[in-house]
Amino acid sequence: MKVLAIIPARGGSKGLPGKNIRPLLGKPLIGWTIEQAKASKYITEIFVSTDSQEIADVAERFGVSVPELRPAELASDTAPSSGFVVYTIEKLRREGKEFDYIILLEPTSPLRTSRDIDSAVELALSHPDKVGVVSLGKVHMEHPQIVKRINDNGEVIPYVSQEHKLTQRQQADAAYFPYGVIYMVKTEHFLQTHEFYGSRSLPYFIERWQCYEIDDIYDFVAIEAILKLTQK
């Protein structure tokens, strides 16, 4: 079995410029994910997909060669995320490299561990009838049954319709958010659907403290504080 790990890292970030190489506890953000991928016993090859030479240079410092930059048309804000993955698969196929599974590891989720990666892979392999695995974190404060929206009259109304009114957050049923800790899918399924998860994907549940992704400076500060606690 061959597993390709793709680490996507665009150079342009409006929420936090330069976030993929911003030092997190003294290590570039992308370096955390590269080290986690390299520590996995299942990943066959690691591919960093980036449009930035600066990010490519950092990746190579961490032992991952970046033979080419992502084409500009696959690196814009409006480009679908499936585009660069298909491009990568086809590029490697032209080089004679085939993979049974694709794993997407987002550098903005550095709270994963290499054990998370291996556990998710083992989950997928133990269920060959499923198409893959997606990491899920339980939604706490921002549950969809509690979230509100503003209607055309400027009034506060439920974001989703409710059969039963909730009086306490604890009454809400379990809801989950797909965090970027790991997305794993069979290669052929992805090429057919351009989706990393769907109705035949299995959940890999992550811990409460892992339910953070870096989009802005506030996320970055929160994750840095969590890492300080968990690495003591």
VMD Tcl script that draws the C-alpha trace (Angstrom):
set ca {
  {0.00 0.00 0.00}
  {1.29 3.42 -0.96}
  {0.16 6.62 0.70}
  {0.83 10.12 -0.60}
  {0.70 12.99 1.89}
  {0.03 16.38 0.32}
  {0.76 19.49 2.39}
  {-0.91 22.56 0.81}
  {0.74 25.89 1.59}
  {-0.12 28.94 -0.47}
  {2.00 32.03 -0.10}
  {-0.89 34.48 -0.03}
  {-2.83 34.76 3.22}
  {-5.11 37.70 3.94}
  {-6.00 36.70 7.49}
  {-2.40 36.31 8.64}
  {0.23 37.17 6.01}
  {3.09 34.70 5.81}
  {1.38 32.34 8.25}
  {2.73 29.10 6.73}
  {6.30 30.06 7.60}
  {5.57 32.20 10.65}
  {7.61 30.91 13.63}
  {5.47 28.88 16.04}
  {7.48 28.25 19.21}
  {10.56 28.97 17.14}
  {9.68 26.60 14.27}
  {8.06 27.64 10.95}
  {4.40 26.65 10.98}
  {4.74 24.29 8.01}
  {7.67 22.59 9.74}
  {5.35 21.11 12.36}
  {3.25 19.31 9.74}
  {6.28 18.13 7.76}
  {7.80 16.59 10.88}
  {4.50 14.91 11.78}
  {4.24 13.43 8.28}
  {7.85 12.24 8.31}
  {7.27 10.50 11.66}
  {4.36 8.46 10.27}
  {5.14 4.83 9.54}
  {2.59 4.65 6.72}
  {3.26 7.66 4.52}
  {5.21 6.68 1.40}
  {5.90 10.16 0.02}
  {5.39 13.77 1.12}
  {4.55 16.45 -1.43}
  {4.44 20.14 -0.50}
  {2.18 22.05 -2.88}
  {3.02 25.75 -2.82}
  {3.20 28.77 -5.09}
  {5.86 30.42 -2.90}
  {9.59 29.93 -3.35}
  {10.08 31.09 0.24}
  {7.80 28.32 1.53}
  {9.52 25.83 -0.79}
  {12.91 26.79 0.67}
  {11.61 26.22 4.21}
  {10.14 22.84 3.23}
  {13.48 21.78 1.79}
  {15.19 22.79 5.05}
  {12.89 20.25 6.71}
  {13.87 17.54 4.25}
  {11.10 17.71 1.65}
  {12.12 18.53 -1.90}
  {9.85 20.88 -3.84}
  {10.63 20.24 -7.52}
  {8.26 22.91 -8.84}
  {5.88 25.62 -7.66}
  {2.13 25.31 -7.99}
  {0.81 26.94 -11.19}
  {-0.70 30.39 -10.62}
  {-4.15 29.32 -11.81}
  {-4.26 26.73 -9.01}
  {-3.12 29.15 -6.31}
  {-5.74 31.91 -6.43}
  {-8.33 32.57 -3.73}
  {-11.06 31.28 -6.05}
  {-9.30 28.13 -7.27}
  {-11.03 24.96 -5.97}
  {-8.95 22.99 -3.48}
  {-9.43 19.85 -5.54}
  {-7.55 21.40 -8.47}
  {-4.03 21.29 -7.05}
  {-4.62 17.77 -5.68}
  {-5.65 16.42 -9.10}
  {-2.69 18.27 -10.63}
  {-0.32 16.65 -8.11}
  {-1.68 13.15 -8.63}
  {-1.41 13.45 -12.40}
  {2.09 14.94 -12.18}
  {3.32 12.04 -10.04}
  {1.62 9.51 -12.30}
  {3.59 10.87 -15.24}
  {6.67 10.12 -13.18}
  {5.51 6.52 -12.72}
  {4.30 6.98 -9.14}
  {0.96 5.51 -8.10}
  {-0.69 5.78 -4.69}
  {-3.57 3.89 -3.12}
  {-4.50 6.68 -0.74}
  {-4.12 10.46 -0.60}
  {-3.76 12.25 2.73}
  {-4.22 16.01 2.97}
  {-2.41 17.56 5.93}
  {-3.12 21.26 6.36}
  {-0.24 23.17 8.00}
  {-2.81 25.38 9.73}
  {-3.70 22.42 11.99}
  {-0.38 21.89 13.78}
  {-1.96 20.34 16.89}
  {-2.09 16.90 15.27}
  {0.47 14.24 16.17}
  {2.13 11.57 14.05}
  {0.10 9.09 16.09}
  {-3.08 10.78 14.84}
  {-1.94 10.20 11.28}
  {-1.13 6.54 11.85}
  {-4.34 5.90 13.79}
  {-6.40 7.43 10.99}
  {-4.57 5.32 8.39}
  {-5.15 2.18 10.43}
  {-8.83 3.05 10.72}
  {-9.10 3.38 6.95}
  {-7.23 0.14 6.30}
  {-9.46 -1.77 8.72}
  {-12.52 -0.71 6.68}
  {-11.61 -1.29 3.02}
  {-15.28 -0.89 2.03}
  {-15.14 2.79 3.03}
  {-13.60 5.55 0.91}
  {-11.51 7.18 3.62}
  {-11.31 9.04 6.91}
  {-11.91 12.64 8.00}
  {-10.88 14.21 11.31}
  {-13.82 15.57 13.29}
  {-13.92 17.75 16.38}
  {-17.04 18.08 18.49}
  {-18.74 21.48 18.23}
  {-19.17 23.09 21.63}
  {-20.15 26.77 21.93}
  {-21.12 27.36 18.29}
  {-23.53 24.49 17.80}
  {-25.75 24.91 14.69}
  {-28.90 24.68 16.85}
  {-27.68 27.66 18.86}
  {-26.21 29.83 16.07}
  {-28.38 32.75 14.94}
  {-28.77 34.86 11.84}
  {-30.38 38.23 11.07}
  {-33.41 38.27 8.78}
  {-34.40 40.97 6.31}
  {-36.20 42.88 9.07}
  {-33.04 43.04 11.19}
  {-34.38 40.50 13.68}
  {-32.45 37.72 15.39}
  {-33.72 34.28 14.32}
  {-32.34 30.69 14.47}
  {-29.88 29.88 11.71}
  {-31.54 26.47 11.28}
  {-35.14 25.58 12.00}
  {-35.75 23.79 15.29}
  {-38.48 21.31 16.13}
  {-37.77 21.71 19.83}
  {-36.57 24.92 21.44}
  {-33.33 24.57 23.36}
  {-33.09 26.17 26.78}
  {-29.56 24.90 27.51}
  {-26.54 24.24 25.30}
  {-26.25 20.76 26.82}
  {-29.59 19.80 25.25}
  {-28.17 20.03 21.74}
  {-27.30 16.80 19.97}
  {-23.70 16.04 19.00}
  {-22.41 18.03 16.02}
  {-18.93 17.86 14.51}
  {-16.67 20.09 12.42}
  {-14.16 18.67 9.89}
  {-10.81 20.08 11.00}
  {-7.64 19.95 8.90}
  {-5.84 17.43 11.11}
  {-6.26 14.78 8.43}
  {-8.31 14.06 5.32}
  {-7.63 10.62 3.86}
  {-9.27 9.18 0.76}
  {-8.72 6.46 -1.82}
  {-6.99 7.98 -4.81}
  {-9.43 6.67 -7.39}
  {-12.42 7.87 -5.40}
  {-10.97 11.36 -5.22}
  {-10.27 11.46 -8.94}
  {-13.87 10.47 -9.60}
  {-15.54 12.82 -7.13}
  {-12.96 15.54 -6.32}
  {-14.07 15.13 -2.69}
  {-12.00 14.19 0.35}
  {-14.97 12.97 2.37}
  {-18.59 12.06 1.84}
  {-21.27 9.60 2.87}
  {-18.85 6.65 2.91}
  {-16.12 8.28 4.98}
  {-15.27 7.30 8.54}
  {-14.83 9.79 11.39}
  {-11.53 10.13 13.21}
  {-12.33 11.99 16.42}
  {-9.77 14.51 17.67}
  {-9.41 15.93 21.17}
  {-11.02 19.20 22.29}
  {-7.63 20.98 22.42}
  {-6.95 20.03 18.79}
  {-10.04 21.83 17.49}
  {-8.21 24.93 16.29}
  {-7.07 26.05 12.85}
  {-4.88 29.06 12.15}
  {-6.64 31.71 10.10}
  {-5.64 34.86 11.95}
  {-3.37 36.10 14.73}
  {-5.87 35.15 17.44}
  {-5.86 31.50 16.31}
  {-2.08 31.61 16.16}
  {-1.74 32.91 19.72}
  {-4.26 30.33 21.01}
  {-2.46 27.41 19.33}
  {0.93 28.60 20.56}
  {-0.44 28.68 24.12}
  {-1.87 25.16 23.74}
  {1.44 23.84 22.41}
  {3.25 25.31 25.41}
  {0.90 23.40 27.70}
  {0.94 20.09 25.84}
  {4.70 20.00 25.36}
  {5.59 20.44 29.03}
}
mol new
graphics top color blue
foreach p $ca { graphics top sphere $p radius 0.5 }
foreach p [lrange $ca 0 end-1] q [lrange $ca 1 end] { graphics top cylinder $p $q radius 0.2 }
display resetview
